[in-house]
Amino acid sequence: MSFAIVTDSTANLTASQLKEYGITEIVWSYFSENQEYRCSDLESFDDKKYYNSIRNGAKITTSQINPQQYISVMKPLLEAGEDIMFIGLSSGISGSFSSAMMAKEQLNEEFPERQIELIDSLGAGLGEGLLVIRAAKCRENGMELKETAERILSFRDRMYQVFIVDDLMHLKRTGRLSNIGAVVGTLLGIKPLLKGNENGKIVAFGKIRGRKQSIKTLAEKYFALAKNAAKQTIGITYADCKADAEYLAKLIKEKLPPKEILIFKHEPVTGSHIGPDSLALFFEGDYGVRLK
């Protein structure tokens, strides 16, 4: 039996991908100068204008999705007789997943005959989105909901998420960096190397001098840790630094090309926390890779 796949806009997938794979999306809001905005089409998102506004001092705030928002999207699917798999933003950086759990509890009472699988991606951006795509492909291959959930949980634990930021101020301001004492600013061209750890939290685990060298370090992490690279789809997201994303992709293609590289603008909600000129790489490693 088929099932519906639901995710949120922090999965960093384009409208065309959502349509191609039959994914239902819950769109997050972000706020600037008391105005609410939503990005429901990543392809038309003006990342240059958005990230320039942050560079120029715009204060962007976000708020987690509440249980009713999940219910309003999931209930019609359940009413139509569909089971649901939801893959959401890491619980390590947002409380929204607990809202999804509350929504599930209420919906289970109302639809006891239906199955609802919630998967905490322990990631953001394409660290979440690649899981969603994999789930859709499992469904296309005729897998049942439970089997797909098992596959995605296994894939999640092998998903490596590494990134660089231009300025730690944004992560400091929003409290998203778990080990702030591990790094001190970005003085004298020192760039912090960050990753999503095994608990889905953002941690700093290295320092590199210079932007170009920091991009090379992202590629080196892929060369060292990627498993079955030639069969992989990997992801790169950028916050108004497309040339850097293309340079990273070039380094990867020249030495250890994957099956496919997705290169996307980084969506505005989690992008507000990492800031302009952030560059992220997502790929599959072996078990325990999140500890490295």
PAGU-447624 format. One record per residue: x, y, z of N, C-alpha, C, O, CB in turn. Coordinates in steps of 0.001 Angstrom, whole numbers, padded with zeros to 6 digits, always signed. Glycine has a CB too. Layout:
// residues N
XYZXYZXYZXYZXYZ
...
***
This chain:
// residues 292
+000843-001197+000000+000000+000000+000000+000881+001251+000000+001861+001324+000741-000955+000004+001229
+000532+002222-000825+001288+003463-000887+001006+004318+000343+000111+004020+001133+000949+004238-002167
+001783+005380+000488+001614+006274+001631+002038+007680+001218+002768+007864+000244+002440+005780+002864
+001569+008657+001972+001930+010044+001706+003243+010371+002404+003518+009874+003496+000811+011005+002170
+004052+011212+001763+005291+011696+002370+005140+013198+002589+004819+013952+001670+006547+011370+001469
+005379+013607+003825+005252+015018+004203+006587+015487+004756+007237+014765+005512+004106+015231+005250
+006995+016681+004388+008195+017276+004969+007928+018758+005175+006809+019229+004977+009451+017047+004059
+008964+019491+005576+008807+020939+005728+009812+021649+004833+010708+021022+004269+008993+021370+007210
+009656+022947+004711+010451+023692+003734+011921+023796+004121+012739+024203+003296+009880+025074+003560
+012276+023442+005350+013694+023433+005724+014437+022269+005075+015660+022180+005190+013840+023359+007245
+013716+021372+004392+014351+020279+003654+015044+020785+002390+015782+020036+001750+013314+019215+003289
+014815+022043+002027+015560+022701+000958+015330+022065-000414+016239+022031-001243+017030+022679+001280
+014120+021564-000652+013789+020974-001942+013057+021992-002816+012337+022854-002312+012931+019708-001755
+013249+021882-004109+012604+022814-005035+011160+022391-005282+010776+021252-005016+013381+022886-006370
+010372+023325-005793+008970+023037-006106+008876+021938-007159+007977+021099-007100+008248+024311-006597
+009796+021935-008118+009757+020909-009163+010075+019528-008594+009513+018530-009045+010744+021253-010284
+010966+019463-007610+011258+018174-006975+010062+017679-006174+009712+016500-006226+012490+018289-006064
+009441+018587-005435+008268+018206-004654+007189+017620-005559+006533+016638-005212+007718+019416-003883
+007020+018239-006720+006021+017757-007669+006443+016428-008276+005635+015506-008392+005790+018788-008774
+007715+016332-008663+008219+015108-009292+008069+013900-008378+007688+012818-008825+009681+015280-009683
+008371+014089-007095+008356+012964-006157+007051+012830-005376+006900+011910-004572+009491+013104-005192
+006115+013738-005609+004827+013638-004917+004937+013870-003430+004411+013098-002629+004216+012295-005160
+005631+014952-003057+005872+015270-001648+004968+016425-001217+004828+017412-001938+007366+015629-001409
+004364+016297-000053+003577+017389+000539+004490+018188+001463+005197+017614+002292+002324+016838+001323
+004474+019513+001320+005387+020363+002085+004622+021287+003033+003597+021865+002669+006262+021192+001136
+005138+021412+004247+004669+022409+005205+005670+023558+005166+006857+023357+005425+004525+021805+006666
+005203+024752+004848+006111+025879+004636+006289+026674+005925+005322+027144+006524+005586+026795+003515
+007534+026810+006333+007865+027610+007507+007715+029102+007202+007818+029528+006052+009296+027302+007982
+007471+029878+008248+007459+031332+008141+008738+031908+008728+009359+031314+009610+006227+031922+008851
+009120+033077+008221+010174+033864+008861+009715+035319+008878+008859+035725+008093+011555+033707+008111
+010294+036084+009778+009785+037431+010040+010915+038455+009960+012021+038229+010449+009105+037495+011422
+010604+039580+009331+011537+040702+009250+010733+041982+009375+009788+042205+008618+012359+040676+007914
+011108+042827+010332+010413+044097+010582+008909+043880+010751+008087+044599+010184+010675+045085+009431
+008581+042866+011550+007191+042532+011897+006353+042056+010710+005128+041978+010803+006527+043730+012514
+007010+041743+009608+006309+041201+008450+006598+039708+008338+007731+039267+008531+006727+041941+007151
+005561+038938+008026+005724+037496+007858+005973+037163+006393+005313+037698+005502+004483+036741+008379
+006935+036272+006155+007259+035834+004798+007316+034316+004756+007579+033656+005762+008601+036442+004323
+007064+033779+003569+007202+032341+003358+007859+032114+002012+007612+032843+001051+005825+031618+003433
+008691+031102+001958+009342+030729+000704+008801+029372+000279+009241+028333+000772+010903+030695+000854
+007852+029392-000634+007239+028146-001095+007819+027695-002429+007451+026634-002934+005728+028314-001217
+008725+028490-003012+009338+028141-004291+010813+028535-004248+011166+029690-004487+008604+028844-005481
+011651+027577-003947+013080+027837-003798+013704+028366-005083+014652+029150-005047+013795+026573-003366
+013158+027928-006227+013742+028332-007504+013610+029833-007751+014478+030435-008383+013086+027567-008639
+012536+030436-007260+012347+031877-007472+012804+032705-006267+012685+033930-006280+010878+032171-007767
+013326+032047-005229+013814+032740-004035+015015+033614-004404+015996+033128-004968+014199+031722-002920
+014926+034904-004081+016007+035850-004378+017012+035815-003233+016952+036627-002309+015452+037301-004590
+017931+034867-003310+018871+034683-002204+019833+035860-002076+020250+036193-000967+019657+033393-002393
+020185+036484-003174+021089+037635-003109+020451+038769-002318+021085+039349-001437+021460+038116-004525
+019208+039083-002629+018507+040159-001922+018335+039808-000444+018548+040649+000430+017131+040426-002569
+017952+038572-000174+017695+038146+001197+018963+038186+002049+018979+038788+003122+017106+036741+001206
+020017+037545+001565+021235+037492+002370+021946+038842+002430+022645+039132+003401+022178+036440+001815
+021773+039668+001398+022298+041034+001476+021599+041832+002571+022224+042645+003252+022140+041745+000128
+020292+041593+002735+019571+042302+003793+020129+041921+005164+020205+042764+006057+018059+041990+003722
+020515+040674+005333+021121+040235+006600+022500+040876+006763+022864+041317+007853+021235+038679+006653
+023254+040922+005677+024559+041590+005733+024412+043049+006165+025270+043599+006855+025258+041515+004364
+023310+043654+005745+023073+045071+006041+022343+045304+007352+021893+046415+007632+022292+045694+004931
+022227+044247+008158+021696+044426+009506+020269+043997+009741+019761+044170+010849+021806+045807+009862
+019590+043437+008731+018210+042984+008934+018186+041873+009980+019015+040964+009946+017583+042488+007597
+017248+041949+010894+017087+040932+011935+015952+039995+011535+014782+040379+011528+016804+041587+013328
+016314+038779+011206+015330+037772+010804+015043+036867+011993+015963+036399+012664+015837+036939+009582
+013775+036627+012249+013399+035696+013311+012540+034576+012721+011905+034743+011680+012635+036433+014454
+012536+033456+013394+011729+032319+012967+010980+031769+014170+011350+032030+015314+012608+031219+012311
+009937+031015+013909+009210+030357+015003+008840+028957+014555+008504+028736+013391+007934+031167+015414
+008902+028013+015481+008650+026624+015130+007208+026405+014726+006313+027156+015114+009004+025718+016284
+006998+025360+013938+005650+024985+013510+004889+024435+014706+005422+023625+015464+005694+023939+012354
+003649+024870+014877+002858+024395+016011+002062+023148+015626+001913+022861+014439+001908+025502+016508
+001550+022404+016607+000844+021154+016300-000322+021314+015333-000563+020438+014503+000341+020548+017564
-001044+022418+015433-002205+022607+014565-001797+022718+013099-002531+022277+012215-002980+023852+014984
-000643+023300+012842-000179+023393+011453+000089+022010+010869-000213+021752+009704+001090+024252+011367
+000652+021130+011678+000842+019759+011216-000505+019072+010986-000700+018388+009980+001678+018963+012232
-001407+019258+011905-002719+018617+011803-003449+019084+010545-004066+018275+009853-003568+018919+013055
-003384+020370+010248-004110+020908+009095-003600+020323+007773-004349+020241+006800-003991+022432+009067
-002340+019923+007740-001790+019319+006529-002019+017805+006512-002342+017237+005469-000290+019628+006418
-001855+017163+007649-001931+015704+007696-003357+015165+007707-003624+014102+007147-001209+015205+008905
-004254+015880+008328-005628+015358+008483-006302+015057+007144-006902+013991+007005-006478+016356+009259
-006228+015956+006148-006861+015620+004866-006274+014372+004217-006994+013641+003536-006733+016783+003912
-004997+014115+004409-004378+012914+003857-004923+011666+004542-005210+010661+003892-002851+012977+004005
-005062+011744+005856-005625+010618+006600-007089+010392+006237-007534+009251+006112-005490+010855+008106
-007824+011469+006071-009234+011367+005673-009385+010707+004303-010386+010049+004016-009881+012755+005654
-008359+010901+003464-008375+010292+002127-007911+008830+002159-007812+008180+001119-007484+011098+001172
-007629+008323+003368-007262+006918+003512-005790+006623+003361-005403+005472+003160-007996+006123+002534
-004962+007650+003456-003522+007452+003295-002811+007365+004639-003162+008069+005586-002926+008580+002467
-001811+006497+004711-000870+006528+005821+000151+007624+005528+000229+008118+004402-000173+005131+006027
+000933+008004+006537+001825+009157+006380+003217+008857+006914+003381+008255+007976+001247+010380+007094
+004215+009291+006152+005578+009397+006664+005918+010882+006687+005824+011567+005669+006610+008571+005783
+006314+011374+007862+006766+012760+007983+008239+012774+008317+008674+012100+009251+005958+013523+009058
+009020+013543+007558+010451+013721+007804+010672+015198+008071+010411+016036+007208+011330+013214+006591
+011161+015524+009287+011223+016917+009694+012591+017391+010129+013527+016607+010278+010279+017144+010783
+012684+018692+010328+013901+019367+010774+014397+018774+012093+013606+018363+012942+013651+020878+010928
+015710+018740+012246+016338+018149+013426+015780+018679+014743+015623+019886+014928+017813+018393+013383
+015487+017761+015646+015071+018144+016996+016223+018772+017769+016012+019395+018810+014534+016927+017754
+017447+018607+017256+018607+019186+017920+018740+020683+017737+019497+021335+018456+019834+018530+017429
+018000+021239+016766+018074+022689+016536+016714+023372+016574+016639+024596+016464+018728+022964+015207
+015641+022608+016727+014304+023202+016747+013358+022330+017565+013520+021112+017644+013763+023386+015309
+012368+022980+018170+011341+022252+018912+010180+021817+018048+009197+021278+018556+010831+023092+020033
+010278+022046+016736+009139+021748+015864+008825+020259+015808+007667+019885+015623+009408+022262+014464
+009833+019400+015964+009555+017969+015889+008672+017519+017050+007853+016613+016894+010862+017173+015881
+008839+018153+018219+007944+017797+019329+006516+018223+019038+005571+017588+019506+008423+018440+020634
+006348+019301+018264+004999+019693+017832+004404+018623+016924+003213+018320+017005+005032+021057+017101
+005242+018053+016058+004773+016976+015181+004350+015760+015994+003386+015083+015639+005867+016583+014177
+005056+015480+017070+004708+014348+017925+003364+014578+018625+002567+013653+018784+005813+014108+018965
+003133+015814+019035+001839+016130+019651+000708+016008+018638-000381+015531+018956+001858+017545+020248
+000986+016449+017409-000027+016333+016354-000326+014864+016072-001483+014489+015884+000443+017044+015061
+000703+014043+016041+000501+012616+015782-000368+011983+016864-001267+011196+016565+001851+011891+015698
-000098+012326+018108-000883+011762+019208-002366+012066+019043-003217+011202+019252-000387+012303+020548
-002663+013310+018665-004064+013698+018472-004656+012988+017261-005792+012515+017312-004186+015224+018304
-003905+012911+016184-004421+012288+014964-004578+010779+015122-005473+010190+014516-003500+012590+013788
-003728+010145+015921-003864+008709+016168-005182+008385+016858-005788+007346+016597-002699+008203+017011
-005619+009275+017737-006898+009073+018417-008055+009187+017437-009049+008468+017536-007069+010084+019554
-007907+010103+016494-008991+010346+015536-008992+009334+014394-010044+009020+013836-008880+011754+014970
-007793+008817+014043-007672+007882+012920-006876+006647+013372-005763+006423+012898-006978+008571+011692
-007437+005856+014274-006688+004717+014828-006327+003656+013785-005417+002854+013999-007493+004072+015931
-007029+003654+012676-006763+002656+011642-005601+003038+010725-005156+002218+009922-008004+002441+010816
-005114+004249+010832-004052+004753+009953-002701+004716+010659-002630+004753+011887-004367+006187+009491
-001644+004642+009880-000282+004663+010416+000372+006013+010131+000250+006556+009033+000564+003513+009812
+001064+006542+011133+001814+007782+010971+003229+007537+011484+003427+007266+012668+001127+008976+011732
+004203+007632+010598+005611+007462+010970+006272+008841+010970+006258+009542+009958+006352+006476+009986
+006846+009220+012104+007579+010483+012204+009074+010181+012238+009530+009351+013024+007145+011291+013472
+009826+010856+011383+011275+010660+011355+011962+011995+011609+011818+012948+010844+011733+010051+009996
+012705+012033+012692+013540+013180+013023+014792+013072+012151+015596+012158+012334+013900+013224+014570
+014960+013992+011211+016070+013885+010265+017428+014066+010926+018451+013664+010372+015907+014903+009169
+017440+014681+012128+018703+015054+012773+019557+015898+011827+020786+015897+011895+019481+013792+013215
+018864+016617+010947+019555+017429+009963+018735+018623+009551+017633+018850+010052+019900+016608+008759
+019291+019385+008630+018615+020551+008057+019085+020678+006618+020043+020022+006211+018913+021868+008878
+018411+021519+005853+018786+021669+004455+018708+020324+003753+017786+019545+003995+020197+022264+004328
+019675+020049+002884+019647+018779+002166+020035+017590+003040+019918+016442+002611+020566+018849+000978
+020496+017855+004262+020647+016770+005227+019302+016182+005598+019212+015031+006025+021364+017260+006476
+018274+016964+005436+016883+016524+005584+016317+016131+004222+015665+015097+004080+016016+017640+006230
+016579+016980+003217+015978+016783+001905+016403+015510+001202+015590+014886+000519+016301+017930+001045
+017658+015108+001351+018099+013872+000708+017389+012659+001304+017162+011668+000610+019617+013712+000843
+017040+012734+002582+016247+011660+003201+014858+011600+002579+014322+010520+002333+016136+011870+004731
+014291+012759+002330+012949+012818+001737+012964+012208+000334+012078+011432-000023+012436+014283+001681
+013974+012563-000452+014082+012007-001807+014255+010494-001747+013634+009763-002518+015264+012649-002571
+015092+010029-000839+015297+008575-000700+013991+007881-000323+013698+006799-000831+016384+008275+000363
+013210+008488+000560+011920+007900+000948+010986+007808-000259+010287+006810-000437+011258+008735+002072
+010981+008852-001083+010115+008838-002270+010528+007742-003239+009679+007109-003866+010151+010197-002977
+011838+007515-003363+012308+006465-004266+011987+005077-003710+011674+004160-004469+013819+006602-004502
+012064+004926-002400+011644+003664-001781+010176+003389-002085+009789+002270-002422+011878+003699-000252
+009375+004431-001958+007933+004293-002240+007704+003923-003697+006868+003073-004003+007181+005602-001904
+008449+004565-004599+008317+004255-006025+008644+002790-006312+008082+002179-007220+009229+005165-006852
+009562+002245-005520+009967+000850-005704+009046-000135-004997+009331-001331-004936+011374+000658-005210
+007940+000377-004462+006921-000486-003888+007114-000863-002436+006450-001774-001941+006842-001699-004669
+008007-000184-001745+008227-000497-000334+007059-000021+000519+006459+001021+000255+009530+000136+000158
+006754-000799+001540+005724-000414+002506+006257+000675+003432+007457+000947+003463+005255-001641+003326
+005361+001284+004176+005707+002390+005063+006765+001984+006100+007760+002686+006278+004454+002901+005769
+006551+000871+006771+007464+000462+007846+008858+000174+007307+009855+000586+007900+006919-000775+008570
+008928-000531+006186+010224-000856+005603+010947+000411+005164+012157+000546+005348+010056-001811+004416
+010193+001335+004583+010786+002602+004159+011338+003362+005353+012438+003910+005290+009755+003460+003417
+010573+003397+006449+011026+004090+007657+012344+003507+008157+013240+004248+008560+009959+004003+008760
+012463+002181+008131+013704+001534+008565+014870+001939+007671+015967+002211+008160+013544+000005+008562
+014634+001978+006353+015677+002376+005408+016123+003817+005651+017314+004124+005615+015179+002217+003967
+015152+004693+005900+015471+006105+006067+016210+006352+007378+017117+007184+007423+014199+006946+006015
+015847+005662+008420+016564+005804+009689+018012+005343+009549+018919+005946+010122+015857+005003+010798
+018225+004276+008789+019582+003802+008537+020362+004831+007713+021517+005127+008019+019552+002439+007810
+019733+005368+006678+020359+006388+005835+020679+007636+006656+021750+008224+006509+019442+006750+004647
+019752+008034+007516+019953+009208+008370+021221+009081+009199+021981+010042+009320+018752+009409+009289
+021453+007926+009763+022601+007737+010645+023913+007708+009890+024985+007757+010493+022444+006465+011430
+023831+007626+008552+025032+007646+007718+025167+008967+006940+026056+009105+006100+025008+006466+006742
+024288+009927+007223+024309+011204+006518+025293+012163+007176+025136+012527+008341+022905+011823+006484
+026301+012563+006424+027291+013503+006944+026924+014907+006463+026625+015123+005289+028740+013112+006488
+026955+015846+007395+026551+017227+007112+027633+018154+007642+027795+018301+008854+025156+017565+007754
+028366+018770+006743+029495+019602+007139+029371+020953+006435+028957+021015+005277+030855+018910+006795
+029725+022024+007127+029562+023334+006506+030489+024374+007110+031058+024192+008187+028130+023795+006634
+030618+025460+006383+031386+026608+006844+030471+027824+006847+029528+027906+006061+032640+026850+005948
+030756+028757+007729+030023+030017+007778+031024+031162+007705+032197+031001+008042+029152+030117+009068
+030553+032298+007267+031442+033457+007191+031572+034153+008536+032608+034746+008837+030938+034441+006149
+030516+034079+009349+030511+034776+010637+029676+033967+011621+028527+033631+011334+029953+036234+010495
+030247+033656+012771+029523+032883+013788+028441+033683+014504+027674+033121+015285+030495+032350+014803
+028371+034980+014248+027425+035841+014955+026003+035307+014868+025261+035344+015850+027481+037251+014395
+025622+034808+013692+024231+034382+013494+023906+033146+014331+022836+033066+014933+023966+034092+012008
+024826+032185+014370+024608+030999+015197+024660+031332+016678+023930+030742+017475+025638+029933+014872
+025522+032277+017052+025587+032721+018449+024273+033375+018855+023715+033082+019913+026760+033704+018658
+023792+034268+017992+022591+035057+018311+021380+034159+018531+020562+034419+019413+022295+036064+017188
+021266+033108+017733+020086+032250+017826+020303+031012+018682+019402+030184+018817+019658+031832+016457
+021496+030880+019262+021761+029771+020177+021821+028417+019516+021583+027403+020172+020730+029739+021224
+022140+028370+018207+022146+027084+017493+023491+026373+017533+023586+025222+017106+021749+027299+016059
+024526+027025+018034+025829+026372+018108+026001+025786+019501+026039+026515+020493+026981+027368+017776
+026106+024461+019567+026077+023780+020864+027360+023932+021663+027319+023956+022894+025800+022328+020662
+028513+024037+020980+029779+024115+021709+030488+025432+021391+031606+025441+020876+030690+022912+021355
+029831+026526+021701+030345+027844+021351+031742+028089+021913+032516+028853+021336+029399+028914+021848
+032070+027451+023031+033389+027641+023618+034514+027031+022797+035687+027309+023046+033411+027064+024988
+034161+026191+021809+035182+025521+021014+035821+026437+019977+036894+026131+019456+034587+024326+020328
+035178+027543+019678+035700+028461+018669+035566+029884+019183+034690+030189+019992+034957+028290+017314
+036441+030740+018704+036374+032141+019108+036345+032986+017848+037380+033282+017252+037579+032536+020028
+035130+033369+017453+034967+034291+016339+035572+033796+015042+035846+032607+014881+035565+035599+016686
+035773+034712+014131+036394+034403+012852+037515+035402+012615+037649+035937+011515+035353+034438+011692
+038324+035656+013643+039386+036640+013573+040502+036187+012636+040780+034995+012509+039942+036910+014960
+041134+037158+011986+042319+036922+011172+042106+035852+010111+043013+035082+009795+043470+036532+012052
+040895+035816+009567+040615+034883+008489+040441+033445+008915+040403+032555+008065+041685+034952+007507
+040332+033191+010210+040112+031830+010698+038633+031481+010553+037763+032173+011082+040571+031686+012181
+038365+030401+009831+036993+029988+009585+036681+028708+010359+037445+027745+010296+036752+029782+008080
+035573+028692+011081+035212+027466+011803+034639+026412+010865+033928+026737+009914+034203+027778+012908
+034947+025170+011134+034369+024044+010419+033292+023458+011318+033559+023132+012475+035457+022968+010034
+032079+023321+010799+030945+022882+011602+030284+021662+010982+030426+021395+009789+029928+024011+011757
+029557+020927+011822+028837+019756+011318+027584+019530+012156+027422+020108+013231+029745+018493+011340
+026705+018678+011641+025590+018171+012426+026040+016889+013091+026452+015952+012407+024324+017940+011547
+025971+016826+014424+026491+015634+015107+025445+014525+015195+024373+014622+014599+026971+015999+016509
+025766+013484+015937+024880+012320+016009+023554+012613+016682+022612+011829+016555+025561+011209+016738
+023460+013735+017401+022206+014144+018041+021494+015249+017274+020514+015817+017756+022473+014605+019458
+021987+015547+016090+021355+016572+015271+021638+017983+015728+020917+018909+015355+019897+016358+015248
+022675+018167+016530+023061+019501+016983+024217+020019+016119+024973+019239+015539+023462+019479+018489
+024338+021335+016046+025438+021946+015314+026625+022092+016247+026516+022674+017326+025026+023317+014723
+027761+021559+015819+028975+021656+016629+030140+022105+015749+030210+021770+014567+029296+020294+017313
+031043+022864+016344+032281+023242+015678+033330+022189+015997+033439+021746+017140+032755+024662+016118
+034110+021781+014983+035105+020744+015238+036425+021006+014518+037252+020108+014364+034561+019399+014821
+036607+022244+014083+037874+022569+013450+037945+024031+013077+036929+024725+013060+038088+021714+012226
+039149+024501+012778+039370+025877+012357+040316+025863+011162+041329+025163+011160+039945+026745+013524
+039970+026645+010156+040779+026692+008948+041069+028145+008608+040211+029011+008778+040067+025977+007768
+042285+028416+008125+042617+029778+007736+042286+029995+006257+042794+029295+005381+044109+030075+008010
+041431+030974+006006+041141+031357+004631+039925+030676+004042+039651+029508+004320+042310+031068+003782
+039203+031417+003227+037978+030914+002609+038266+029765+001638+037603+028729+001697+037256+032047+001878
+039240+029937+000753+039496+028917-000255+039918+027606+000390+039481+026535-000030+040566+029390-001231
+040763+027688+001402+041197+026475+002086+040037+025807+002815+039979+024580+002895+042321+026794+003070
+039114+026602+003344+037969+026017+004042+037078+025253+003066+036509+024221+003424+037157+027110+004762
+036952+025753+001835+036164+025031+000826+036858+023728+000460+036212+022691+000310+035954+025902-000440
+038174+023788+000319+038937+022566+000038+038783+021546+001168+038763+020340+000923+040426+022900-000171
+038676+022033+002400+038510+021126+003532+037170+020401+003464+037083+019230+003836+038626+021894+004849
+036121+021083+002992+034832+020405+002798+034997+019250+001813+034516+018144+002056+033752+021402+002288
+035681+019517+000703+035906+018464-000287+036717+017315+000310+036432+016147+000048+036626+019034-001518
+037718+017649+001105+038563+016614+001713+037766+015721+002662+038039+014526+002768+039728+017259+002466
+036779+016301+003352+035911+015491+004213+035132+014474+003374+034961+013321+003771+034933+016397+005008
+034673+014920+002223+033955+014012+001313+034886+012904+000817+034509+011732+000815+033370+014796+000108
+036098+013270+000397+037036+012263-000106+037353+011213+000957+037507+010030+000652+038328+012933-000580
+037448+011660+002196+037833+010761+003282+036686+009896+003788+036908+008770+004233+038389+011558+004420
+035459+010414+003725+034361+009768+004442+033225+009236+003576+032417+008439+004052+033804+010717+005404
+033147+009657+002323+032042+009206+001470+032154+007707+001199+033251+007179+001014+032028+009991+000137
+031014+007035+001177+030967+005590+000926+030207+005343-000381+029132+005901-000604+030286+004827+002122
+030782+004501-001236+030171+004210-002539+029828+005505-003285+028699+005700-003735+028900+003350-002357
+030821+006375-003403+030606+007715-003947+029956+007693-005322+029071+008506-005589+031916+008455-004024
+030370+006789-006198+029882+006786-007578+028388+006508-007680+027779+006790-008712+030635+005762-008383
+027789+005959-006623+026359+005646-006637+025525+006684-005898+024303+006560-005810+026125+004284-006028
+026189+007706-005369+025501+008664-004498+024946+009879-005228+025465+010307-006259+026435+009125-003431
+023870+010422-004656+023460+011799-004919+023887+012602-003706+023459+012315-002588+021900+011923-005190
+024725+013602-003914+025164+014440-002801+024560+015830-002958+024061+016178-004028+026718+014518-002734
+024607+016620-001891+023991+017946-001922+024948+019044-001511+025783+018859-000626+022786+017976-001028
+024822+020190-002161+025547+021401-001783+024536+022529-001712+023763+022725-002650+026704+021732-002796
+024526+023275-000614+023687+024464-000531+024555+025669-000218+025578+025563+000458+022583+024293+000538
+024127+026813-000723+024918+028034-000577+024025+029219-000238+022887+029308-000699+025709+028320-001858
+024557+030127+000575+023830+031329+000983+024439+032535+000275+025272+033248+000835+023871+031514+002534
+024007+032747-000960+024513+033819-001815+026020+033732-001999+026733+034724-001850+024144+035171-001234
+026491+032546-002322+027914+032352-002670+027987+031220-003694+028677+030220-003496+028797+032021-001384
+027259+031408-004787+027126+030357-005800+028474+029940-006378+028700+028757-006633+026214+030825-006921
+029377+030912-006589+030685+030582-007165+031447+029615-006270+032143+028728-006762+031512+031856-007387
+031319+029783-004963+031977+028869-004021+031376+027469-004115+032095+026472-004048+031857+029401-002578
+030050+027400-004270+029377+026106-004408+029848+025400-005676+030072+024189-005674+027841+026289-004433
+029995+026152-006742+030447+025565-008000+031907+025117-007912+032284+024104-008501+030273+026567-009143
+032723+025869-007180+034117+025489-006980+034207+024189-006174+035007+023310-006497+034886+026620-006266
+033392+024073-005136+033361+022852-004333+032934+021665-005199+033533+020592-005127+032402+023017-003127
+031903+021859-006012+031444+020783-006892+032544+020381-007877+032705+019198-008179+030179+021217-007656
+033292+021352-008372+034384+021082-009315+035467+020224-008652+035948+019260-009247+034994+022410-009833
+035844+020572-007431+036845+019790-006709+036397+018337-006550+037182+017405-006727+037116+020411-005333
+035138+018170-006218+034585+016826-005988+034542+016031-007288+034939+014866-007318+033170+016917-005377
+034063+016654-008361+033944+015958-009648+035300+015537-010198+035420+014488-010831+033236+016846-010661
+036308+016345-009960+037628+016058-010508+038288+014833-009859+039029+014100-010514+038522+017268-010339
+038015+014622-008579+038713+013549-007864+037851+012333-007557+038316+011203-007703+039261+014081-006591
+036605+012540-007135+035752+011416-006734+034292+011744-007087+033486+012036-006203+035901+011117-005196
+033962+011694-008375+032627+012140-008802+031504+011230-008311+031588+010009-008440+032575+012223-010310
+030462+011824-007751+029280+011036-007372+028362+010855-008585+028628+011385-009664+028509+011724-006204
+027316+010126-008396+026323+009945-009462+025681+011273-009830+025456+011554-011007+025242+008939-009033
+025384+012097-008819+024680+013366-009053+025025+014341-007936+025195+013938-006785+023133+013149-009136
+025128+015616-008274+025305+016666-007277+024141+017647-007392+023930+018245-008447+026674+017396-007462
+023398+017809-006318+022346+018826-006255+022963+020093-005671+023523+020061-004575+021115+018338-005392
+022866+021200-006389+023395+022475-005918+022244+023461-005834+021704+023881-006857+024526+023007-006854
+021867+023834-004612+020701+024691-004398+021040+025889-003523+021961+025844-002708+019568+023893-003765
+020283+026952-003708+020302+028067-002764+019872+027538-001395+019007+026667-001310+019364+029237-003241
+020466+028056-000336+020040+027631+000997+018781+028398+001385+018750+029628+001344+021170+027857+002047
+017757+027662+001758+016449+028275+002033+016544+029283+003194+017474+029208+003997+015403+027179+002364
+015590+030222+003286+015743+031358+004198+015585+031080+005682+016135+031832+006487+014784+032368+003834
+014870+030047+006089+014598+029856+007515+015860+029416+008254+016341+030129+009135+013478+028820+007716
+016403+028245+007902+017654+027852+008556+018804+028728+008062+019817+028873+008746+017965+026356+008292
+018647+029312+006874+019663+030228+006368+019845+031450+007245+020939+032011+007309+019313+030661+004979
+018790+031869+007919+018894+033027+008804+019774+032727+010016+020315+033641+010638+017505+033468+009264
+019913+031443+010348+020717+031050+011510+022190+030856+011164+023057+031053+012015+020166+029774+012111
+022475+030473+009930+023876+030268+009559+024455+031492+008863+025666+031708+008911+024012+029047+008656
+023610+032301+008213+024049+033581+007690+024591+033551+006263+024809+032484+005689+025079+034125+008577
+024807+034757+005696+025319+034885+004325+026677+034214+004156+027476+034142+005090+025425+036356+003938
+026917+033723+002939+028187+033100+002555+028432+031753+003226+029550+031239+003203+029320+034025+002882
+027398+031185+003816+027529+029830+004342+027503+028834+003182+026834+029048+002172+026396+029517+005363
+028235+027760+003351+028343+026742+002306+028293+025380+002990+029059+025115+003916+029667+026913+001458
+027387+024517+002531+027172+023228+003203+027274+022076+002216+026908+022200+001048+025803+023201+003897
+027780+020953+002712+027943+019744+001907+027285+018578+002634+027453+018413+003843+029451+019447+001631
+026534+017771+001886+025791+016650+002452+026078+015393+001630+025931+015397+000408+024261+016954+002486
+026488+014324+002305+026763+013082+001588+026634+011895+002542+026531+012060+003758+028176+013118+000948
+026643+010708+001964+026476+009472+002732+027828+008855+003066+028679+008674+002196+025614+008467+001954
+028004+008537+004342+029205+007848+004779+028862+006482+005348+027832+005899+005011+029952+008681+005813
+029710+005990+006190+029473+004694+006832+028811+004933+008195+028654+006078+008618+030814+003888+006992
+028429+003864+008872+027867+004007+010211+028916+004639+011133+030099+004301+011080+027397+002626+010766
+028457+005551+011967+029365+006247+012863+030005+007485+012248+030806+008160+012895+030429+005314+013309
+029657+007781+011010+030302+008915+010327+030014+010250+011014+030827+011171+010940+029838+008980+008876
+028875+010360+011676+028539+011630+012341+029477+011939+013517+029536+013072+013995+027091+011591+012837
+030191+010937+013965+031121+011135+015067+032477+011644+014596+033330+012000+015409+031299+009845+015828
+032674+011679+013272+033999+011995+012729+034111+013461+012303+035163+013887+011826+034306+011089+011539
***
